[in-house]
Amino acid sequence: MSVRALDVEGAFEFTPRVFPDERGIFASQFQESAFTQAVGGPLFPVAQISHSRSKRGVVRGIHFTAAPPGAAKYVCCPRGRALDIVVDTRVGSPTFGRWDAVLLDPQDLRAVYFPVGVGHAFVALEDDTVMSYLLSASYVAENELAVSPLDPELALPIPEGRAPVMSARDWAAPTLAEARVRDVLPSYERCQEIQRALWR
């Protein structure tokens, strides 16, 4: 498995070796030794596994969990194709306001790790794009927050030429700067504390 540190501190891309034969393919999208060496600790205890299916042009995010309680994610795309986007929403982080993107699909079988407090967005590039998430915390609606994926200062790589398909919540989400003024963004220091507690 190859590992790439993303431009957001603490976030990583994992690309497994894929073994093809006449039956199809085999790969291991999570490998504990590679994960622990990259991240500095084991995978979080999984509290929830979530699944979404989206048509082409759907944009979901930028979503993050208030910290506390905070949540870490391990994300892959078993069907279709998606541009997965990591956004640093942690105030005080050395990479605050930066983003990186990873193409996820069932051919290369990459996965992305999102540390606590980091925002997640993706663009579905094909119909019936399925995203699967391992989460360190269960979903609680009032803890789930959003920043606009169309924030011009972030300038995320949202494909042009057609209007994105988004939820009313995502259309109404504030920019990163507005969210910071409203004091709804997580603190980097607090996220680090929560992150360390996941490894105990």
N, C-alpha and C positions, 0 to 999 in steps of 0.2 A: 504494500500500500504506500502510495506517495502522499505527502502532506505539504500543503502550502499555507503559510501564514498570510492572512488577508490584511488589507490596509486598515482594518479596524482592530485595535488592540484586543487580543484574546480570542478572536474569531479565526477559524481554520476551515480550509477545504480538504476533504479526504477523498482520494481517488484510488479505488481498489484495483488490483490486477483482475482482469476478466479472462476466464478460461472458456473458449468456445469449442464445441465439438458438433458432431452430427445431430445431437439432441437439442442443442441450443447453447446456452451459456450458464456459467456458474461464477459467482463473485461473493465476497464478504464485505458488505458496506460498512460494517462496524468491526473494528479489531482493537481490542482493549489495549494491547501493548503500544500500538501506534498512537492511539488516542491519549493514553497516559503520558507518553513521552512528549507529545506536542503540547498538551494543555497543562500538564503539571499535576494532574490528579485523575482519578477514575471517572467514568461516566456517572452522572448524577443518578440517584434512585429515580426510576421512572414512575411518575404519578399518573400520567395520562398519555395515551396515544391518540392523535387526531388525524383526520383525513379530509382533504378537500378535493373537489373535482371542478374544473373551470373550463369554460370555452375560450377560444382564441380571443385575445385582446383584453381579457380580464386582468385587472391590477388589484392586488390585495395588499393592504398595508399603507403606510409603515406602522406596524403594530409593536407594542412593547407592554410589559407588565410593570405596574407600579412596584417600587422597591422600598420598603417591604410590601408584599412577600417576595417579589421578584421571581423570574423563571428563566431557566436555560433551555435551549432547544437543540435537537439534532434532526436535520431535515433532509429528505431525499425525494426524488421524483420517479416513482415506478412506472409511470405511463405518461406519454406526451412529451412536452419539452417546455421548460420554464427558465426564465432569467431570474435567478434568486439574488436578492439584494440585501446586504448587511449594512446597517446605518448606525453609527455611534451616536446614541441619544443620551449618553451619560455625562452629566455636567461635571467637569473637572478631569475627564479622561484626556490622556495625551493625544487621542485621535478624535476628540469630540467634533461632530459635524462631518466627519469623513464617511465615505461609503466604499464598498467594493461589490462586485457582481460575479456570479458563478453560473455557468450554463449547466442545468441539471437535466438529465434524460436517462432512459433505461438502457442506453448503449454503454456509456462510460460509467454510469452508476455512481457518480460523485455524490458526496453528502457534505453538508455545511453545519458546523457547530457555531451556535450563537451563545455567548456567555450571558450571564444575568445582566439585564438592563439594556441590552443591545436591541435595536429595532430591526424588524423583519418585514420585507416586502417582496413580492414577486410578480412577474408578468408572465401570463400563460401565452406561449408562442404557438400552440396548436390547440384544436378542440380536444375535449376530454383529457386535459392535463390533470394528472392526479399528483397531489403533494401529500407526503406522509411525515408526521412530526412526532418525535419523542419529546415529552415535556417533563420538567422537574416539578411542576406544580399543576394542580387541577384548575380548570377554567372557572373563574369567578368574574362575572360581567363587570362589576364595578372596579375591578383592578386592571381591566384591559383598556389601554389608552392608545391614541393614534396621533401621528404627525402626517401631514399631507405628502403623498408621493409626488405631487406636482409642485412642491416648493421650488421656486425658481433659483434660490440660492444653493440648494442641494444639487439641482440639475441631474436627477437620476436618469438612467438610460431607458426612458419609456419610449417605445417605438412611435415615430410620428406617422402621419398619414391617415389615422383613424382615431376617433375619440376613444379613450380607455373606458372599459366597462367597470364601474366601481360602485360600491355600496354608498348609500346616503351618508353613512358615518364617515367614510373615507373622503367623500367630496367635501364634507363640512370640517374636516380635521384642520387644525391650525398649522402654520409653518413651524419649523424648528425654533425660529427666533420668538414667535408668538407663544409657543409652548413653554419656552424658557422664562419669558416674562410672567406667564401665569403660574410659574413654579410647579409645573406638573411633571417635569423630566426627572428621572432618577439621578441620584448622586453617585458618582464613580466610586467614592470611598465606601458608601453603603453597599453598593453592588458587589464590591470586592469582598466585603465581610460575608455577605450572603453566599457568594460563590465558594469561599473557603469552608463555610459550614456544610455545604453539600458533600464535601469530601470526608467528613468526620464519620 
